[in-house]
Amino acid sequence: MRDRLRFPASALTGLLAAFLAARIAVWWGGTTFVAYDSFSYRLDPAFDRGPLVSLTGHAPRLCAVPLFYALFPNDGARVFAQWALGTVAWAVLAWAVWTCLRSPVARIAGAAGVLLLGLLGPVTNWDFAILSESVSISLGVLVLALTLRWLATGSWRALAGLTAVALCWLFTRPEIRLLVGLLLVLVVGYAVRVRPARVAAVASAGVLLAGLVWATAITPTVGRTFAGWSATQLPLEQETLLFRLRLQVLPDPAIARVYRDRLGMPDCPGAAQVAAGSEWAIVEFADAYRACPRLRAWGERNATSSGYRFALAAPGDYARFTAGALPRAFEGTVYAHVPRLARADKLVFAPHEYEPYLLLGGFAIAIAAAAGTGAWRRRRLLVATALVVALGSLASVLGGLMYSVGEYPRFGIQEAVGVRLALVLLLVAALDAGLARRTERRAAPRADQAARAADTPAPAEA
């Protein structure tokens, strides 16, 4: 019996050791990637245009990633720190999933599924990129791990860690506010339902709410400060609108007609001419935009609202655009060179033309399996968490598509990771529930036999 009890624990140790070895191999073979906008996250003498860390928004980015980068002297050290943070985050999540399962088979499958996802190229390559994606992914993974641990145990330490990590995560990227908002709703609901933990939950909710209010208050200032760091020399909201006009609106006659006729966008022959070309030419497009005073005035008024106004004005055209962009946001991509598990990468992060079939088919199978095995009753924590993560990730991408257009696989990578983690949680919850049901069915005849034996009177002694 002792050997049986030790086997699952030793299996987790073996999985974590193999994961660490594989991550070390990735580290050894990876190459640092510096993007066109990396200088807005860390000090660069060639682009010294002001402070990079500001709690009041007077910097081109929210403060979490620049502050993290400021702790290290060069890009090599920053990449190693991102790699180490990611390694710890995925290992902690594997352990948290392990503790939520009961059967050894499901535990091994759950931990292995999480760790495999943390080894795939569309995930590991961000650890080598001097951008916000690595820190955002790793902190999101830690938030999920600590949420599972807190809900499973009610530990105030897990809740305190969750609150601290979520607060840091909130200040990595503006769109994280939606996901932290969902976490806040969860914490408030827990405070209402679980009276013994109400004080800790209320304190956590207060911290998260204060962080959300502060991040929302300073985001417009960040957008204006961004203009001094941008190639277009425009505030972040207007530059994002330029990407939309350049990539989505002007190249598509039907969408351009909606913007002109229903949203009141003025004509600008210079911008239309640049958009008709095959070159990216965003700087030239920005110059043409500035040369059209009426278009620029319209852009200043509608920079943050044109996306949802387009959706309301022409639902059919918006749905057509979204149907094409959504798979790209979930497909994942590789910017930095890293050693890769090529077949696993293609299977888990399929090209966008196959992505809907992969994800929709996977969730259909997982939901059917969870329903058939009674996982909602037996492993409700994992099933509910998976559904919230999947729906929250989808909502975050849809919200992002109303605001931004461009590098869909990059900007949607944290949500792409989220939906795959949700799929892993659903599948292992169904597996664990199914194994538990089989064990109960096998045990039932024995219990009946034991009960009948207990009810049978003993033979009288001679």
C-alpha positions in Angstrom: 0.0 0.0 0.0 2.8 2.4 0.8 4.4 1.8 -2.6 1.0 2.6 -4.2 0.8 5.9 -2.4 4.4 6.8 -3.2 3.9 6.0 -7.0 1.8 9.1 -7.9 4.1 11.5 -6.0 7.2 10.0 -7.6 5.4 10.3 -11.0 4.9 14.0 -10.4 8.5 14.4 -9.4 9.6 12.6 -12.6 7.3 14.8 -14.8 8.7 18.0 -13.2 12.3 16.8 -13.6 11.7 15.9 -17.3 10.0 19.3 -17.8 12.9 21.1 -16.2 15.4 19.3 -18.4 13.4 20.1 -21.5 13.1 23.8 -20.5 16.9 23.9 -20.0 17.3 22.5 -23.5 15.0 25.2 -24.8 17.0 27.8 -22.9 20.3 26.5 -24.3 19.0 26.6 -27.9 17.0 29.8 -27.8 17.9 33.2 -29.3 17.0 36.6 -28.0 14.5 38.5 -30.1 14.3 42.3 -30.1 11.2 43.7 -31.9 10.5 47.1 -33.3 8.8 48.2 -30.1 11.1 46.5 -27.5 12.7 49.9 -26.7 9.4 51.0 -25.1 9.8 48.3 -22.4 13.4 48.7 -21.4 16.2 51.3 -21.4 17.9 51.8 -24.8 20.4 54.7 -25.2 19.4 55.1 -28.8 15.7 55.7 -27.8 16.0 57.6 -24.6 12.8 59.7 -24.7 11.8 59.8 -21.1 11.0 57.5 -18.1 9.9 54.0 -18.8 8.4 53.3 -15.4 5.6 55.4 -14.1 2.8 54.6 -11.7 0.8 57.6 -12.9 0.9 56.6 -16.6 3.7 59.0 -17.8 5.4 56.2 -19.7 4.7 54.5 -23.0 3.6 51.2 -21.3 1.9 50.1 -18.1 4.5 49.7 -15.4 4.8 45.9 -14.7 7.0 44.8 -17.6 9.3 47.9 -17.6 9.7 47.5 -13.9 10.5 43.8 -14.2 13.1 44.6 -17.0 14.6 47.4 -14.9 15.7 44.8 -12.3 18.2 43.3 -14.8 21.3 44.8 -16.5 20.8 43.5 -20.1 18.6 41.6 -22.5 20.3 38.3 -21.7 19.5 38.6 -18.0 16.0 39.6 -18.8 15.4 36.6 -21.1 16.8 34.3 -18.4 14.4 35.9 -15.8 11.5 35.4 -18.2 12.5 31.8 -18.8 12.8 31.1 -15.1 9.5 32.8 -14.3 7.8 30.7 -17.0 9.4 27.5 -15.8 8.1 28.1 -12.2 4.7 29.2 -13.4 4.0 26.1 -15.5 5.4 23.8 -12.8 3.1 25.3 -10.1 0.1 25.0 -12.4 0.9 21.3 -13.0 1.1 20.7 -9.3 -2.2 22.6 -8.7 -4.0 20.5 -11.3 -2.5 17.4 -9.8 -3.9 18.2 -6.4 -7.4 18.7 -7.8 -7.5 15.2 -9.3 -7.8 11.8 -7.5 -6.9 8.9 -9.7 -3.2 8.4 -10.5 -3.9 8.1 -14.3 -5.8 11.4 -14.4 -3.2 13.1 -12.2 -0.4 12.1 -14.6 -2.5 13.1 -17.6 -3.4 16.5 -16.2 0.2 17.4 -15.1 1.7 16.1 -18.3 -0.8 18.0 -20.4 0.0 21.3 -18.6 3.7 20.7 -18.8 3.6 19.8 -22.5 1.8 23.0 -23.3 4.5 24.9 -21.5 7.1 23.3 -23.8 5.6 24.2 -27.1 7.2 26.7 -29.4 4.3 29.2 -29.5 4.7 29.4 -25.7 8.4 29.2 -25.1 9.5 31.6 -27.8 8.0 34.5 -25.9 10.5 33.9 -23.1 13.2 35.1 -25.5 11.3 38.1 -26.8 11.9 41.5 -25.2 8.2 42.2 -25.1 5.3 41.9 -22.7 3.9 38.6 -23.8 6.2 36.3 -21.7 5.5 38.1 -18.4 1.8 38.3 -19.2 1.6 34.5 -20.0 3.6 33.4 -17.0 1.6 35.6 -14.6 -1.7 34.4 -16.1 -0.6 30.8 -15.6 0.3 31.6 -12.0 -3.1 33.3 -11.4 -4.8 30.2 -12.7 -2.7 27.9 -10.5 -3.3 29.9 -7.4 -7.0 30.3 -8.1 -7.4 26.5 -8.3 -5.4 26.1 -5.1 -7.4 28.7 -3.3 -10.8 27.4 -4.3 -9.8 23.8 -3.5 -8.4 24.5 0.0 -9.7 27.9 1.0 -6.2 28.9 2.1 -5.8 32.6 2.9 -2.1 32.2 1.8 -3.2 31.1 -1.6 -5.6 34.0 -1.8 -2.9 36.4 -0.8 -0.5 35.1 -3.4 -3.3 35.1 -6.0 -4.1 38.8 -5.2 -0.5 39.9 -5.4 0.2 38.1 -8.7 -3.1 39.3 -10.2 -2.2 42.8 -9.3 1.1 42.6 -11.1 -0.6 40.9 -14.1 -3.1 43.7 -14.3 -0.3 46.2 -15.1 1.3 44.2 -17.9 -1.3 44.9 -20.7 -4.4 47.1 -20.9 -6.7 44.2 -22.0 -5.9 42.2 -18.8 -8.4 44.4 -17.0 -11.2 42.2 -18.4 -9.7 39.0 -17.1 -8.9 40.5 -13.7 -12.5 41.8 -13.6 -13.7 38.3 -14.0 -11.4 37.3 -11.1 -12.8 40.1 -9.0 -16.4 38.8 -9.6 -15.2 35.3 -8.5 -13.7 36.7 -5.3 -16.8 38.7 -4.5 -19.0 35.7 -5.1 -16.8 33.6 -2.8 -17.0 36.3 -0.1 -20.8 36.2 -0.3 -21.2 32.4 -0.1 -18.4 31.4 2.2 -18.8 33.3 5.5 -15.7 32.0 7.4 -13.4 33.4 4.6 -15.3 36.6 4.1 -12.7 39.0 5.6 -9.8 37.7 3.5 -12.0 37.6 0.3 -13.3 41.1 0.9 -9.7 42.4 1.4 -8.6 40.7 -1.8 -11.6 42.1 -3.7 -10.7 45.6 -2.4 -7.2 45.4 -3.6 -8.2 44.1 -7.0 -10.9 46.7 -7.4 -8.4 49.5 -6.5 -6.0 48.1 -9.0 -8.6 48.0 -11.7 -9.7 51.6 -11.0 -6.1 52.8 -11.0 -5.1 50.9 -14.2 -8.2 52.3 -16.0 -7.5 55.8 -14.7 -3.9 56.0 -16.0 -4.4 54.1 -19.3 -5.4 57.3 -21.2 -2.3 59.0 -20.0 -0.2 56.0 -21.1 -1.8 56.3 -24.5 -0.9 60.0 -24.8 2.7 59.4 -23.6 3.1 56.6 -26.1 3.0 59.2 -28.9 6.6 60.3 -28.0 7.8 56.7 -28.5 5.8 55.7 -31.6 7.0 55.7 -35.2 3.8 57.5 -36.1 4.1 60.1 -33.4 0.4 59.6 -32.6 -1.3 58.6 -29.3 -1.8 54.9 -28.9 -5.6 55.1 -29.6 -5.1 56.9 -32.9 -2.2 54.7 -33.9 -4.4 51.7 -33.3 -7.1 53.3 -35.4 -4.5 53.8 -38.2 -3.8 50.1 -38.1 -7.5 49.4 -38.5 -7.9 51.9 -41.4 -4.7 50.6 -43.1 -5.4 46.9 -42.7 -9.1 46.4 -42.3 -11.1 49.4 -43.6 -9.6 51.0 -46.7 -8.5 47.7 -48.4 -12.1 46.3 -48.1 -14.6 48.3 -50.2 -17.6 47.0 -48.2 -16.2 48.0 -44.9 -14.9 51.3 -46.2 -18.4 52.1 -47.4 -19.8 51.4 -43.9 -17.2 53.7 -42.3 -17.9 56.5 -44.8 -21.7 56.3 -45.0 -22.7 55.2 -41.5 -19.8 56.3 -39.3 -19.0 59.6 -41.1 -15.4 58.9 -42.0 -14.2 61.6 -44.4 -12.4 60.7 -47.6 -8.6 61.0 -47.7 -7.1 60.2 -51.2 -3.6 60.2 -49.9 -4.4 57.6 -47.2 -6.4 55.5 -49.7 -3.4 55.5 -52.1 -1.0 54.2 -49.5 -3.6 51.6 -48.3 -3.9 50.3 -51.9 -0.3 49.4 -52.0 1.3 46.1 -50.9 3.8 47.7 -48.6 3.2 48.1 -44.8 4.2 51.8 -45.0 2.6 52.8 -41.7 4.7 55.9 -41.4 3.7 57.1 -44.8 0.1 56.2 -44.0 0.4 58.3 -40.8 1.8 61.2 -42.8 -1.2 61.0 -45.2 -3.6 60.8 -42.2 -2.1 64.0 -40.7 -2.3 65.7 -44.1 -6.1 65.3 -44.1 -7.4 67.5 -41.3 -10.9 66.3 -41.5 -9.9 62.7 -41.3 -7.6 63.4 -38.3 -10.4 65.3 -36.5 -12.7 62.4 -37.1 -10.0 60.0 -35.9 -9.5 61.9 -32.6 -13.3 61.7 -31.9 -13.7 58.0 -32.9 -10.4 56.3 -32.1 -11.8 54.2 -29.3 -15.3 53.8 -30.6 -15.1 52.9 -34.3 -14.8 49.2 -33.6 -18.1 48.6 -31.7 -19.9 51.3 -33.8 -18.9 49.3 -36.9 -20.3 46.1 -35.3 -23.6 47.9 -34.5 -23.9 49.6 -37.9 -23.1 46.5 -40.1 -23.3 43.3 -38.1 -22.9 41.1 -41.2 -19.7 42.8 -42.4 -18.4 42.8 -38.8 -19.1 39.1 -38.5 -17.3 38.4 -41.8 -14.3 40.3 -40.6 -14.3 38.6 -37.2 -14.7 35.1 -38.7 -11.5 35.7 -40.6 -9.5 37.3 -37.8 -10.6 35.1 -34.8 -8.8 31.9 -35.9 -5.6 33.9 -36.4 -5.8 35.3 -32.9 -5.9 31.7 -31.5 -3.4 30.0 -33.7 -0.2 31.1 -31.9 3.0 32.2 -33.6 6.8 32.1 -33.1 8.9 35.3 -33.1 12.1 34.1 -31.4 14.1 31.1 -32.5 13.7 28.2 -30.0 14.0 24.4 -30.2 10.6 23.1 -31.0 8.4 20.0 -30.8 7.3 20.4 -34.4 4.6 17.8 -34.6 3.1 18.8 -31.2 3.2 22.4 -32.2 1.3 21.8 -35.4 -1.3 19.6 -33.6 -1.9 21.9 -30.6 -1.4 25.2 -32.4 -2.7 24.4 -35.8 -2.6 26.9 -38.7 -5.5 29.3 -38.7 -7.3 27.5 -41.5 -7.6 24.4 -39.3 -7.9 26.2 -36.0 -11.7 26.3 -35.7 -11.9 22.6 -36.3 -9.2 21.9 -33.7 -10.7 24.0 -30.9 -14.4 23.5 -31.6 -13.9 19.8 -32.1 -11.8 19.5 -29.0 -14.3 21.4 -26.8 -17.2 19.4 -28.2 -15.5 16.1 -27.3 -14.4 17.4 -23.9 -17.9 18.8 -23.0 -19.5 15.6 -24.1 -17.1 13.5 -22.1 -17.6 15.8 -19.0 -21.4 15.4 -19.3 -21.2 11.7 -19.8 -19.0 11.0 -16.8 -20.8 13.4 -14.5 -17.7 15.6 -14.2 -19.8 18.7 -13.3 -20.9 16.9 -10.1 -17.7 15.0 -9.3 -15.1 17.5 -10.5 -17.0 20.8 -10.5 -14.0 23.0 -9.6 -12.1 21.9 -12.7 -15.1 22.0 -15.0 -16.3 25.4 -13.8 -12.7 26.9 -14.0 -12.2 25.5 -17.5 -15.5 27.1 -18.7 -14.7 30.5 -17.2 -11.2 30.5 -18.6 -12.4 29.5 -22.1 -15.3 32.0 -22.1 -13.1 34.7 -20.6 -10.4 34.2 -23.2 -12.9 34.3 -26.0 -14.5 37.5 -24.6 -11.0 39.1 -24.3 -10.1 38.3 -27.9 -13.5 39.6 -29.2 -13.0 42.8 -27.2 -9.5 43.2 -28.6 -10.7 42.8 -32.1 -13.1 45.7 -31.6 -10.2 47.8 -30.6 -7.1 46.6 -32.5 -6.2 45.1 -35.8 -2.8 43.7 -36.8 -0.6 41.1 -35.3 -3.4 38.8 -34.3 -1.4 35.8 -33.2 0.9 37.9 -31.0 -1.8 40.0 -29.4 -4.0 37.0 -28.8 -1.4 34.6 -27.5 -2.4 34.8 -23.8 -6.0 33.9 -24.8 -4.7 31.2 -27.1 -2.9 29.6 -24.2 -6.0 30.1 -22.0 -8.4 28.2 -24.2 -5.9 25.3 -24.5 -5.5 25.1 -20.8 -9.3 25.1 -20.4 -9.4 22.2 -22.8 -6.8 20.3 -20.8 -8.8 20.9 -17.6 -12.0 19.7 -19.1 -10.5 16.6 -20.5 -8.7 15.5 -17.3 -11.8 16.3 -15.2 -13.9 14.0 -17.4 -11.1 11.3 -17.2 -11.0 11.5 -13.4 -14.7 11.5 -13.1 -15.0 8.5 -15.4 -12.4 6.6 -13.5 -14.1 7.4 -10.2 -17.5 6.2 -11.6 -15.9 2.9 -12.7 -14.3 2.4 -9.3 -17.7 3.0 -7.6 -19.4 0.6 -9.9 -16.8 -2.1 -9.2 -17.1 -1.5 -5.5 -20.9 -1.6 -5.4 -21.3 -5.4 -5.8 -18.7 -6.0 -3.1 -20.5 -3.6 -0.8 -23.8 -5.4 -1.4 -22.2 -8.8 -0.7 -20.7 -7.4 2.5 -24.1 -6.0 3.5 -25.9 -9.3 2.8 -23.2 -11.2 4.7 -23.7 -8.9 7.7 -27.5 -9.3 7.6 -27.2 -13.2 7.4 -27.6 -14.7 10.9 -24.8 -16.8 12.1 -25.5 -20.6 12.4 -26.5 -21.8 15.8 -23.9 -23.6 17.7 -24.5 -27.3 18.5 
